[in-house]
Amino acid sequence: MRRTLALLAAAILLAGAPAMAAQEPAYIVIDADNGAVLLHSQADRPWFPASVTKLMTAYVTFQALRAGRLTLTSAVKISQNALNQPPSKMGFKVGTILNVDNALKMMLVKSANDIAVAVAETVGGSEPDFLAMMNAEAARLGMASTHFNNPHGLPDDGQVTTARDLAVLAQAVWLEFPEYRAYFGIPAIKAGNKILRSPNKLLEHFRGTTGLKTGFICASGFNVAASAERNGRHLIAIVLGATSSDQRTEASARLLNQGFAMWSGPTKPKLAAFRAGPARGAPVNLREQVCGKRAQQEDDGTVDPVLAKLGSASVLVPRFVLMDPVAVYTGRADPGPGEVGGPPPAGMPMPKLRPRVPVGATALPDETAALPEVAPPISLVNPN
């Protein structure tokens, strides 16, 4: 009966829609607070993580901060190895110094690959040593189907994961380091006169989004680890393999809506022990499907962050201003911890970011319409 309802719901979603893509996405939705698995499909299918990799780069860095091995004002130096990374990148010349706080913002908002390598070299002493730390943490967390060969997520046949494993990582980041959550919720940074916007369109189009990380390479398609809060509940959705950034945004928003409408009590399977099926075989490769013969850049930062016009079927809302772009700097002349304009002192929670109501509106549209507790396949057909 449950399967029949799911198929019926999927049929309704697809009524009148164009033919679906050959490869449906992998996804999982969890309750971040208790680890309950609410929705899933192909959650143990091997996949390329793309720039969602930077969640682990940030996680290992947060551990170093907590252990006192560095502070938010410690120096991060751009090496030739860092500068050699392909875009998306900041492009600072070799020898440029910035602090950890600004490096994290550039890495997580701009998805800068050169900064990810510079951070890795700062924390680990060398990129290879940092990769060993990343893989050790993946093993400790129980990410048995994950392996990292670089700290940024650019194409590498040996850099693989699953939706389930990324949910484990995202939950660990959320629960273990609440003082750094706000990094993932910054919609834009300002570097000099340039405004660099996050590819995570959920931040300013979906009520309650708290952030985390997107990713894209041609082989992986458009990925996201998305977190959201509603009525005191915190959910995390992982979507791997959307065929456009808009489809990634729409699909993750729909999954989060479904998850918030579901019960996450003790009979739900828990993520720590959850296995939807054995992770075997080569990772899904969507290069031909997503990029074809087009010379699309292998990164996250070239993706247009402007959402296409919302269709009538969209669950997203018109853009609202979440916060002003956050200024980032090079050099070590930045304000110190606790000073005006500077990062918070180590251990101090970063300010909670709350969406502002759109101009002319009295409140953000409510997205909590009742949904059935079923898990139909999520169609990534663009509703526009």
Backbone torsions as a table, in degrees:
resi	resn	phi	psi	omega
1	MET	NA	-43.8	-179.7
2	ARG	-61.8	-41.5	178.8
3	ARG	-64.9	-39.6	178.8
4	THR	-61.4	-43.6	178.1
5	LEU	-62.2	-41.5	-179.7
6	ALA	-63.4	-44.3	179.5
7	LEU	-65.1	-38.5	177.9
8	LEU	-64.0	-43.7	178.9
9	ALA	-62.4	-40.1	178.7
10	ALA	-64.6	-39.7	178.9
11	ALA	-62.3	-39.8	178.6
12	ILE	-64.7	-41.5	179.4
13	LEU	-61.5	-33.8	-173.3
14	LEU	-95.2	-2.3	-176.1
15	ALA	-57.4	123.6	177.5
16	GLY	76.3	4.5	-177.7
17	ALA	-88.2	158.7	175.0
18	PRO	-64.4	168.0	-179.4
19	ALA	-59.5	142.1	-178.1
20	MET	-75.5	156.2	176.4
21	ALA	-64.7	157.2	-176.3
22	ALA	-64.1	-35.8	-178.0
23	GLN	-112.3	114.4	175.6
24	GLU	-76.4	155.2	-177.7
25	PRO	-74.0	159.3	167.7
26	ALA	-92.1	144.9	177.4
27	TYR	-156.3	160.0	172.3
28	ILE	-153.5	143.8	175.7
29	VAL	-125.6	129.8	-179.8
30	ILE	-128.4	155.7	167.3
31	ASP	-81.6	114.0	-173.5
32	ALA	-64.2	-27.5	-174.5
33	ASP	-80.8	-37.5	-177.8
34	ASN	-117.1	-0.2	175.8
35	GLY	77.4	9.2	-179.8
36	ALA	-67.8	134.5	175.6
37	VAL	-88.9	117.9	-174.4
38	LEU	-97.5	-41.1	-177.8
39	LEU	-143.9	148.2	176.4
40	HIS	-164.1	153.1	172.4
41	SER	-157.3	125.6	-180.0
42	GLN	54.3	34.8	-172.9
43	ALA	-68.1	-17.3	177.3
44	ASP	-109.0	17.7	177.6
45	ARG	-78.7	127.1	179.3
46	PRO	-59.6	137.7	-175.3
47	TRP	-148.9	154.7	172.1
48	PHE	-82.7	128.7	-175.4
49	PRO	-76.0	-22.8	-173.2
50	ALA	55.7	-143.5	-172.9
51	SER	-73.8	-4.5	170.8
52	VAL	-62.0	-19.3	171.5
53	THR	-47.4	-35.8	-174.7
54	LYS	-64.3	-13.5	171.1
55	LEU	-62.1	-42.0	178.8
56	MET	-72.0	-36.0	176.2
57	THR	-60.1	-42.9	177.7
58	ALA	-67.3	-41.2	-178.1
59	TYR	-59.3	-46.7	179.8
60	VAL	-65.9	-36.3	176.9
61	THR	-66.0	-41.6	177.4
62	PHE	-60.5	-38.6	177.5
63	GLN	-62.1	-41.6	179.1
64	ALA	-65.0	-37.6	177.4
65	LEU	-63.9	-46.0	-179.0
66	ARG	-64.8	-35.5	-178.9
67	ALA	-77.2	-7.7	178.8
68	GLY	82.3	11.0	178.6
69	ARG	-73.1	-19.6	172.8
70	LEU	-157.2	169.2	178.0
71	THR	-124.1	174.4	179.6
72	LEU	-65.3	-18.0	178.1
73	THR	-103.7	7.4	174.5
74	SER	-63.9	152.2	-175.9
75	ALA	-78.7	136.7	169.2
76	VAL	-116.5	121.6	-175.1
77	LYS	-108.1	134.6	178.5
78	ILE	-79.3	119.4	178.5
79	SER	-96.7	171.6	174.6
80	GLN	-63.0	-38.1	177.8
81	ASN	-59.7	-42.5	178.5
82	ALA	-65.3	-47.6	-178.1
83	LEU	-62.6	-29.0	-177.9
84	ASN	-70.9	-11.1	-176.4
85	GLN	-67.9	143.3	177.0
86	PRO	-67.4	163.2	174.7
87	PRO	-61.1	159.0	6.7
88	SER	-74.4	138.5	-176.2
89	LYS	-155.2	161.8	175.2
90	MET	-83.8	-33.4	175.2
91	GLY	80.8	21.7	177.9
92	PHE	-66.7	145.2	-178.2
93	LYS	-69.5	159.0	179.0
94	VAL	-58.8	134.3	-179.7
95	GLY	96.6	-10.3	177.5
96	THR	-62.2	137.3	179.1
97	ILE	-110.4	135.8	168.0
98	LEU	-139.9	167.9	-179.3
99	ASN	-96.7	168.1	-175.1
100	VAL	-59.9	-40.8	-179.5
101	ASP	-57.6	-50.7	179.9
102	ASN	-68.0	-35.9	178.5
103	ALA	-62.1	-42.4	178.5
104	LEU	-62.5	-41.1	179.4
105	LYS	-64.1	-43.2	179.0
106	MET	-65.8	-39.8	-178.2
107	MET	-69.4	-39.3	-173.4
108	LEU	-90.7	-27.0	-180.0
109	VAL	-94.4	-55.4	177.3
110	LYS	-74.8	-19.8	-174.9
111	SER	62.2	42.9	-174.2
112	ALA	-74.7	118.8	-177.4
113	ASN	-72.6	-33.8	177.4
114	ASP	-65.7	-36.7	179.5
115	ILE	-70.7	-35.8	177.3
116	ALA	-59.6	-41.7	179.0
117	VAL	-68.9	-40.7	178.4
118	ALA	-62.5	-40.5	176.5
119	VAL	-63.7	-43.8	179.5
120	ALA	-59.2	-43.6	-179.9
121	GLU	-68.1	-32.9	178.7
122	THR	-69.3	-46.0	-176.0
123	VAL	-76.0	-42.6	-173.6
124	GLY	-94.9	-12.2	-175.1
125	GLY	90.9	-32.7	175.0
126	SER	-156.2	160.3	178.2
127	GLU	-62.6	-45.8	178.2
128	PRO	-58.2	-41.1	179.6
129	ASP	-66.7	-35.5	177.5
130	PHE	-68.0	-39.1	177.6
131	LEU	-61.2	-37.8	176.1
132	ALA	-61.6	-38.4	177.6
133	MET	-66.6	-42.3	178.0
134	MET	-58.9	-47.4	-177.6
135	ASN	-70.8	-32.6	175.8
136	ALA	-65.3	-40.7	178.4
137	GLU	-68.4	-38.4	176.7
138	ALA	-59.4	-44.0	179.0
139	ALA	-65.3	-42.6	-179.8
140	ARG	-63.2	-36.7	-179.5
141	LEU	-77.3	-10.1	-178.7
142	GLY	88.2	22.5	177.3
143	MET	-85.8	71.0	-168.6
144	ALA	-68.6	-19.0	-177.5
145	SER	-104.8	17.4	-174.6
146	THR	-116.2	139.4	171.8
147	HIS	-144.4	139.1	-179.8
148	PHE	-113.8	131.8	173.7
149	ASN	-113.2	-6.5	176.0
150	ASN	-153.9	163.0	-175.7
151	PRO	-92.1	4.9	-174.5
152	HIS	-122.2	-27.7	177.6
153	GLY	103.3	4.0	175.6
154	LEU	-63.0	160.3	-169.3
155	PRO	-52.0	129.6	175.8
156	ASP	-161.5	120.9	-175.3
157	ASP	-61.7	-21.7	-179.4
158	GLY	-92.5	-0.4	-179.4
159	GLN	-95.6	97.8	-171.9
160	VAL	-132.0	158.5	178.2
161	THR	-159.7	-170.1	173.3
162	THR	-139.9	164.0	176.3
163	ALA	-60.4	-39.8	179.3
164	ARG	-61.3	-46.6	-178.8
165	ASP	-64.7	-38.5	178.4
166	LEU	-67.3	-30.9	174.6
167	ALA	-66.0	-38.6	175.6
168	VAL	-59.7	-46.3	-179.7
169	LEU	-64.7	-47.0	-178.8
170	ALA	-61.8	-39.5	177.9
171	GLN	-65.5	-39.2	178.7
172	ALA	-63.7	-43.1	177.1
173	VAL	-60.3	-45.1	-176.6
174	TRP	-64.7	-47.5	-173.2
175	LEU	-81.6	-37.0	-172.8
176	GLU	-84.1	-24.5	-175.1
177	PHE	-132.1	61.2	179.4
178	PRO	-61.3	-25.4	-178.4
179	GLU	-68.2	-15.0	-178.5
180	TYR	-113.6	9.2	-177.5
181	ARG	-58.7	-35.1	-173.5
182	ALA	-63.7	-22.8	176.4
183	TYR	-56.7	-36.7	-174.6
184	PHE	-79.7	-9.8	-176.8
185	GLY	-105.5	12.2	179.8
186	ILE	-83.1	120.0	-176.6
187	PRO	-81.3	-18.7	-179.1
188	ALA	-163.1	149.4	172.9
189	ILE	-118.7	156.2	177.8
190	LYS	-117.7	114.0	179.2
191	ALA	-111.6	103.4	-172.9
192	GLY	66.0	-122.6	177.4
193	ASN	-96.5	3.0	-176.7
194	LYS	-96.5	133.9	171.8
195	ILE	-100.5	120.0	-178.9
196	LEU	-111.2	111.9	-173.7
197	ARG	-92.9	147.8	175.9
198	SER	-69.3	140.9	173.2
199	PRO	-71.0	-7.4	-179.3
200	ASN	-80.6	90.5	-176.1
201	LYS	-70.9	-16.9	176.8
202	LEU	-58.7	-31.5	-174.2
203	LEU	-55.7	-35.6	-177.0
204	GLU	-120.3	16.9	178.0
205	HIS	-135.7	0.7	-178.5
206	PHE	-139.2	118.7	-176.2
207	ARG	-61.1	130.3	175.5
208	GLY	91.5	-1.8	179.6
209	THR	-61.5	132.9	178.0
210	THR	-111.4	-2.9	169.7
211	GLY	117.8	-130.2	-168.6
212	LEU	82.2	-141.1	-158.7
213	LYS	-142.4	140.9	172.0
214	THR	-97.5	172.1	175.2
215	GLY	-159.5	149.4	175.8
216	PHE	-156.4	128.0	157.8
217	ILE	-138.8	161.0	-176.5
218	CYS	-57.2	-40.8	-175.9
219	ALA	-67.9	-32.3	-177.0
220	SER	-89.6	-22.8	-166.5
221	GLY	76.2	-163.6	-175.4
222	PHE	-95.1	116.4	-175.8
223	ASN	-109.6	158.6	172.9
224	VAL	-157.3	141.8	163.4
225	ALA	-110.2	111.2	-172.6
226	ALA	-117.6	139.0	176.7
227	SER	-123.3	148.7	180.0
228	ALA	-151.9	154.4	179.9
229	GLU	-124.9	137.1	176.1
230	ARG	-152.8	126.0	178.0
231	ASN	52.0	41.0	176.4
232	GLY	82.4	-2.5	177.6
233	ARG	-100.9	144.5	-179.3
234	HIS	-121.8	120.6	179.6
235	LEU	-116.2	154.3	174.3
236	ILE	-127.3	130.9	176.1
237	ALA	-120.1	133.4	173.6
238	ILE	-111.9	126.5	174.7
239	VAL	-126.1	126.9	179.7
240	LEU	-123.6	123.4	171.0
241	GLY	101.1	24.1	171.1
242	ALA	-67.2	155.7	-176.6
243	THR	-98.4	1.2	171.7
244	SER	-156.1	163.5	178.7
245	SER	-68.1	-34.4	177.6
246	ASP	-66.3	-41.1	178.2
247	GLN	-65.2	-38.5	175.7
248	ARG	-59.1	-44.0	-179.1
249	THR	-65.9	-46.7	-178.5
250	GLU	-64.2	-45.3	-178.1
251	ALA	-63.6	-44.8	-179.4
252	SER	-66.9	-35.9	176.8
253	ALA	-64.1	-43.2	179.0
254	ARG	-63.7	-41.3	178.8
255	LEU	-63.9	-42.4	178.3
256	LEU	-63.9	-41.3	176.2
257	ASN	-58.7	-45.5	178.2
258	GLN	-61.6	-43.9	-179.0
259	GLY	-61.5	-41.2	179.8
260	PHE	-66.5	-23.1	179.2
261	ALA	-86.2	-2.7	-175.2
262	MET	-104.9	154.2	175.9
263	TRP	-81.5	142.4	-178.6
264	SER	-125.5	43.5	-175.7
265	GLY	-75.6	-170.5	-170.7
266	PRO	-66.9	-17.9	-179.5
267	THR	-84.0	-8.5	177.5
268	LYS	-72.4	144.3	176.0
269	PRO	-63.1	146.3	-179.1
270	LYS	-98.7	142.8	-173.7
271	LEU	-58.9	-39.4	-175.2
272	ALA	-56.3	-36.7	-178.3
273	ALA	-105.5	2.2	-172.5
274	PHE	-73.8	131.0	171.4
275	ARG	-141.1	116.0	178.6
276	ALA	-81.1	-17.9	-178.9
277	GLY	165.9	162.2	-177.3
278	PRO	-65.5	137.5	176.4
279	ALA	-87.1	99.6	-179.1
280	ARG	-139.9	162.0	-178.6
281	GLY	90.4	176.1	-179.5
282	ALA	-75.6	153.9	176.8
283	PRO	-61.8	150.3	173.9
284	VAL	-59.4	136.1	178.4
285	ASN	-123.8	110.5	-175.3
286	LEU	-102.6	17.0	-174.3
287	ARG	-54.4	-50.0	-177.2
288	GLU	-66.8	-41.2	-178.3
289	GLN	-67.2	-41.3	-173.5
290	VAL	-88.2	-44.3	-174.1
291	CYS	-108.0	-26.6	-177.7
292	GLY	56.4	-131.4	179.6
293	LYS	-96.0	4.2	179.6
294	ARG	-73.6	144.8	179.5
295	ALA	-87.6	69.2	-179.2
296	GLN	-83.1	136.7	-176.3
297	GLN	-64.7	140.8	-177.8
298	GLU	-87.2	66.2	179.0
299	ASP	-160.8	-176.8	-179.0
300	ASP	-99.4	-23.1	-169.0
301	GLY	-82.2	-14.8	-179.9
302	THR	-86.9	-6.1	-179.6
303	VAL	-71.8	129.2	-179.4
304	ASP	-62.1	118.2	-178.0
305	PRO	-78.3	-1.7	-178.9
306	VAL	-85.7	123.3	-179.6
307	LEU	-73.0	138.3	175.1
308	ALA	-62.9	164.2	-179.5
309	LYS	-55.3	131.0	-176.9
310	LEU	-67.8	132.8	174.3
311	GLY	-84.3	169.4	-177.1
312	SER	-65.6	-24.2	-178.3
313	ALA	-90.2	-2.9	-176.0
314	SER	-70.3	145.2	174.7
315	VAL	-97.1	2.0	177.9
316	LEU	-83.6	166.0	179.8
317	VAL	-117.7	159.7	175.4
318	PRO	-56.0	151.3	-174.9
319	ARG	-57.6	132.3	171.8
320	PHE	-117.5	155.1	-178.0
321	VAL	-84.3	108.3	-179.6
322	LEU	-74.8	-45.6	179.3
323	MET	-169.1	161.2	177.0
324	ASP	-70.8	154.1	176.0
325	PRO	-54.3	140.3	-178.7
326	VAL	-91.2	124.5	-179.0
327	ALA	-69.8	137.4	175.0
328	VAL	-124.5	156.2	-171.2
329	TYR	-139.8	158.5	164.1
330	THR	-102.4	171.5	-178.9
331	GLY	82.7	172.5	-179.7
332	ARG	-113.0	24.3	178.9
333	ALA	-93.7	11.7	178.6
334	ASP	-64.3	155.9	172.4
335	PRO	-56.1	144.4	-179.3
336	GLY	-78.0	172.9	179.8
337	PRO	-56.3	128.5	177.7
338	GLY	86.6	-11.8	178.1
339	GLU	-82.5	161.7	-178.6
340	VAL	-58.8	125.4	179.4
341	GLY	84.6	-3.9	-176.9
342	GLY	-99.3	173.1	177.4
343	PRO	-69.2	160.2	177.7
344	PRO	-69.3	154.0	174.8
345	PRO	-57.8	152.1	179.6
346	ALA	-53.6	131.7	179.0
347	GLY	90.5	-14.2	179.2
348	MET	-82.8	129.3	178.9
349	PRO	-59.3	137.9	175.6
350	MET	-73.6	153.5	-175.8
351	PRO	-61.8	141.8	178.0
352	LYS	-75.2	132.4	-177.8
353	LEU	-94.3	126.5	179.2
354	ARG	-119.7	135.8	-179.4
355	PRO	-66.0	143.8	175.1
356	ARG	-91.3	148.7	-179.2
357	VAL	-69.9	136.9	178.5
358	PRO	-57.2	151.4	179.1
359	VAL	-57.4	131.0	178.5
360	GLY	86.7	-5.5	-179.8
361	ALA	-105.8	154.8	178.6
362	THR	-96.7	-19.7	178.9
363	ALA	-162.4	157.8	174.8
364	LEU	-72.8	143.3	179.3
365	PRO	-57.2	141.1	178.9
366	ASP	-80.5	135.6	-178.7
367	GLU	-115.6	23.4	-171.3
368	THR	-103.0	29.0	176.9
369	ALA	-58.9	144.5	-176.4
370	ALA	-60.1	135.2	176.7
371	LEU	-127.3	145.7	179.1
372	PRO	-68.8	149.7	178.3
373	GLU	-83.0	71.0	174.2
374	VAL	-131.8	164.2	-178.1
375	ALA	-123.5	70.3	179.5
376	PRO	-69.2	154.5	173.8
377	PRO	-55.6	139.2	-179.2
378	ILE	-89.9	117.3	178.1
379	SER	-80.8	135.9	177.3
380	LEU	-101.5	18.4	175.3
381	VAL	-65.1	128.4	-179.1
382	ASN	-65.0	121.6	-177.3
383	PRO	-75.2	-7.6	-176.9
384	ASN	-71.4	NA	NA
